């Protein structure tokens, strides 16, 4: 059995965007409760997160944005950063601890304390742009992670696989001109945030290293699995990444209230298996999975459980 790490901290629950907001602390509570109920939690290697430092956050975000986050963080109530995204008194610490948790997981992978890891963190990150918050996201966790793999641990080629139902605009824009990070995304299209058309494929030296597969609503397990085998597998076989990061949004699930896709728990397990196989062939098995979306609590918890069970397979 593979050693799978789990990043989680109670302070992630302190980020609160108000009553009725879909990106709520209940998401992580549901995941942890499911792992406890099924007996899976004790088999995971717990990884204690530490807050990221600005040295790493500013690898992908501007100094002025980082300063603004600190300046605008409220001592009480809420501060709106965009129409969907706000900060409460616990948000800044949670965001830095989320980004830092991802980096701590990378250290555990590179030190061979674990074979792979799942980061049950919030706030999510893939919509966060270099200079502004967006779509529930404050710090782009996976983008920071890619730079950390490269600059702290010396890996050269990083692949990011984003299966969230919404396109990871922030991640794409961060690496759009950079051939050292391959960005792949499946997403409902046209849909929020409006980016991710097929012809968005990178620019300059980065041309050909962004691969979008926009999908119409209603696609489910067979269509997704076909794309991962027919499109993703050969693309990453050619790229030969040194590590694979998953932007693991579980909101393409058929029960999710914010989208119109038809993936199931079993579908997510199948996608995880494909990514894990590719990593085993080219990346020394290094898979770092970071929670993004997923807003039906039962579907989210069940999908994460299945995702973890596949990561644990020998």
C-alpha positions in Angstrom: 0.0 0.0 0.0 1.2 3.5 -0.9 1.8 6.0 2.0 -0.7 8.8 1.4 -0.3 12.0 3.3 -3.2 14.2 4.5 -2.9 17.9 5.2 -5.6 19.3 7.4 -5.8 21.9 10.2 -8.8 23.2 12.3 -7.8 26.8 11.4 -9.1 26.1 7.9 -12.5 26.2 9.4 -12.0 29.8 10.6 -12.3 31.2 7.0 -15.9 32.2 6.7 -17.6 34.0 3.9 -21.0 34.3 5.5 -24.2 32.4 6.0 -25.3 30.4 2.9 -22.0 30.8 1.0 -21.3 27.4 -0.8 -17.6 27.5 0.1 -18.2 26.9 3.8 -16.3 25.3 6.6 -18.8 22.5 6.4 -17.0 21.2 3.4 -14.0 20.1 5.4 -16.1 19.0 8.3 -17.9 16.6 5.9 -14.6 15.2 4.5 -13.0 14.6 7.9 -16.3 13.0 9.3 -16.4 10.7 6.3 -12.8 9.6 6.7 -13.4 8.9 10.4 -16.7 7.0 9.8 -15.1 4.8 7.1 -12.0 4.1 9.2 -9.7 5.5 6.5 -8.3 8.4 8.6 -5.9 6.4 10.7 -4.3 4.9 7.6 -3.3 8.3 6.3 0.0 10.0 7.2 -1.0 13.2 8.9 1.1 16.2 7.7 1.0 19.2 10.0 0.8 22.4 7.9 2.8 25.6 8.6 1.9 29.0 7.1 3.6 29.9 3.8 6.0 32.8 3.8 5.6 35.8 1.5 8.8 34.7 -0.2 6.8 31.8 -1.7 3.4 33.5 -2.1 5.1 36.3 -4.2 6.5 33.7 -6.6 3.0 33.8 -8.2 1.3 36.9 -6.7 2.4 40.5 -6.8 3.8 42.3 -3.8 1.0 44.8 -3.9 -1.7 42.2 -3.8 -0.1 40.4 -0.9 0.2 43.7 1.0 -3.4 44.5 0.2 -4.5 41.1 1.6 -2.8 41.9 4.9 -4.1 45.5 4.9 -7.7 44.6 4.2 -8.0 41.6 6.5 -10.8 42.5 8.9 -10.7 42.2 12.7 -14.4 41.7 12.7 -17.2 41.3 10.1 -16.5 40.7 6.4 -14.5 42.5 3.7 -15.5 41.9 0.1 -12.7 41.2 -2.4 -14.8 40.4 -5.4 -18.6 39.6 -5.9 -18.0 36.0 -4.8 -15.1 36.3 -2.4 -14.7 37.9 1.0 -12.5 37.7 4.1 -13.5 37.2 7.7 -11.1 37.6 10.7 -9.8 34.0 10.3 -9.4 34.2 6.5 -5.8 35.5 6.1 -4.4 32.9 8.5 -6.3 30.1 6.8 -5.1 31.2 3.3 -1.5 31.3 4.4 -1.9 28.0 6.2 -3.6 26.5 3.1 -0.7 27.5 0.8 1.8 26.5 3.5 0.1 23.1 4.0 0.6 22.4 0.3 4.3 23.2 0.6 4.6 21.0 3.7 3.1 18.2 1.7 5.7 18.7 -1.0 8.5 18.4 1.6 7.0 15.2 2.8 6.8 13.8 -0.7 10.4 14.9 -1.6 11.7 13.6 1.7 10.0 10.2 1.0 8.0 10.3 4.2 4.9 9.8 1.9 4.5 8.6 -1.7 1.7 11.1 -2.5 -0.5 13.5 -0.6 -4.0 15.1 -0.5 -4.4 18.6 0.9 -7.8 19.2 2.5 -7.3 22.9 2.6 -9.4 26.0 2.2 -9.8 28.6 0.9 -9.2 27.0 -2.6 -6.9 28.7 -5.0 -7.1 28.1 -8.8 -9.1 31.2 -9.6 -6.8 33.6 -7.7 -4.9 35.8 -10.2 -1.5 37.4 -9.7 -3.0 40.6 -8.5 -6.5 39.9 -7.3 -8.8 37.4 -5.5 -11.5 35.7 -7.4 -14.0 32.9 -7.3 -13.7 32.0 -3.6 -9.9 32.0 -4.0 -7.3 34.2 -2.2 -3.9 32.5 -2.8 -3.3 30.2 -5.7 -2.1 27.1 -3.8 -1.2 24.9 -6.8 0.7 27.7 -8.6 2.7 28.3 -5.4 3.3 24.6 -5.2 4.6 24.3 -8.7 7.2 27.0 -8.1 8.1 25.3 -4.7 8.7 22.0 -6.4 11.0 23.8 -8.9 12.9 26.3 -6.7 13.1 24.5 -3.4 13.5 20.9 -4.6 15.0 21.4 -8.1 12.4 19.6 -10.2 12.3 21.0 -13.7 8.9 20.0 -15.3 5.7 20.2 -13.4 2.2 19.1 -14.7 -1.0 20.6 -13.2 -4.1 18.6 -13.9 -7.2 20.6 -13.1 -10.5 18.6 -13.1 -12.5 21.2 -11.2 -15.8 22.0 -13.1 -14.7 25.6 -13.4 -11.6 26.6 -15.4 -8.5 27.4 -13.4 -8.0 30.9 -14.9 -5.4 32.0 -12.3 -3.3 28.9 -12.8 -3.4 29.2 -16.5 -2.4 32.8 -16.6 0.5 32.3 -14.2 2.2 29.8 -16.5 0.8 30.8 -19.9 4.3 31.7 -21.2 6.2 29.1 -19.2 7.1 25.7 -20.7 8.3 24.4 -17.4 4.7 24.0 -16.1 2.2 22.1 -18.2 -1.4 23.1 -17.4 -4.3 20.7 -18.4 -7.9 21.4 -17.6 -11.3 19.8 -18.2 -14.2 22.2 -17.4 -17.8 23.0 -18.2 -17.8 25.6 -20.9 -19.0 28.2 -21.4 -19.3 28.7 -17.7 -17.7 30.7 -14.9 -15.1 32.2 -15.2 -15.4 32.3 -19.0 -11.8 31.3 -19.8 -10.5 27.9 -21.0 -11.4 27.8 -24.7 -9.6 25.1 -26.7 -7.5 27.7 -28.6 -6.0 29.0 -25.3 -2.9 26.9 -25.6 0.0 29.1 -24.2 2.0 31.9 -25.6 5.6 32.5 -26.7 7.9 29.8 -25.2 4.8 28.4 -23.4 2.8 27.7 -26.5 1.6 24.1 -26.5 2.0 23.8 -22.7 -1.5 24.8 -21.9 -4.1 22.2 -22.9 -7.8 23.0 -22.4 -10.6 20.5 -23.0 -13.8 22.6 -22.7 -16.9 20.5 -22.2 -20.6 21.1 -22.6 -22.9 20.3 -19.7 -24.0 16.7 -19.0 -20.7 14.9 -19.6 -20.0 12.0 -17.2 -17.7 9.2 -16.3 -17.3 7.7 -19.8 -16.5 11.0 -21.5 -14.1 12.2 -18.8 -12.2 8.9 -18.7 -11.9 8.9 -22.5 -10.4 12.4 -22.4 -7.9 11.4 -19.6 -6.8 8.4 -21.6 -6.9 9.8 -25.1 -5.8 13.3 -24.5 -4.1 13.7 -21.1 -2.1 10.4 -21.1 -0.3 11.0 -24.4 0.3 14.7 -23.6 2.0 13.9 -20.3 3.8 10.9 -21.7 5.4 13.3 -24.2 6.0 16.0 -21.5 7.5 13.6 -18.9 6.7 15.6 -15.8 8.8 15.3 -12.7 5.7 15.8 -10.5 2.0 16.0 -11.0 -0.3 18.4 -9.1 -4.0 17.9 -9.1 -6.4 20.8 -8.8 -8.9 18.5 -7.2 -12.3 20.1 -7.5 -15.2 17.6 -7.0 -17.9 19.9 -8.4 -18.2 18.1 -11.7 -20.1 15.5 -9.6 -23.7 14.9 -10.8 -25.1 16.0 -7.4 -23.2 19.3 -7.2 -25.5 22.3 -7.0 -23.1 24.8 -8.8 -22.7 23.0 -12.1 -24.2 20.6 -14.7 -21.8 17.7 -15.1 -22.4 14.0 -14.3 -19.3 12.5 -12.8 -19.8 10.0 -10.0 -17.6 8.9 -7.0 -16.4 6.0 -9.2 -15.6 8.4 -12.0 -13.3 10.4 -9.8 -11.6 7.2 -8.7 -11.0 6.3 -12.4 -9.5 9.7 -13.1 -7.3 9.5 -10.0 -6.0 6.1 -11.3 -5.1 7.5 -14.7 -3.1 10.4 -13.1 -1.4 8.1 -10.6 -0.4 5.7 -13.4 1.1 8.6 -15.4 3.0 9.8 -12.3 4.3 6.3 -11.7 5.6 6.1 -15.3 7.2 9.5 -15.5 7.3 11.3 -12.1 8.5 8.8 -9.6 4.9 8.5 -8.4 4.9 12.1 -7.1 1.3 13.2 -6.9 0.2 16.2 -4.9 -3.6 16.7 -4.8 -5.1 20.0 -3.6 -8.8 20.5 -2.8 -10.5 23.1 -5.0 -14.4 23.0 -5.4 -17.1 20.6 -4.5 -20.3 21.9 -2.9 -22.6 18.9 -2.3 -21.3 17.8 1.1 -22.2 14.1 0.7 -20.9 13.9 -2.8 -17.7 15.8 -1.9 -17.0 13.5 1.1 -17.6 10.3 -0.8 -15.5 11.5 -3.8 -12.6 12.5 -1.6 -12.7 9.1 0.2 -12.5 7.3 -3.2 -9.8 9.6 -4.4 -7.7 8.8 -1.3 -8.3 5.1 -1.6 -6.9 5.1 -5.1 -3.9 7.2 -4.0 -3.2 4.5 -1.4 -3.2 1.6 -3.8 0.1 -0.1 -4.3 
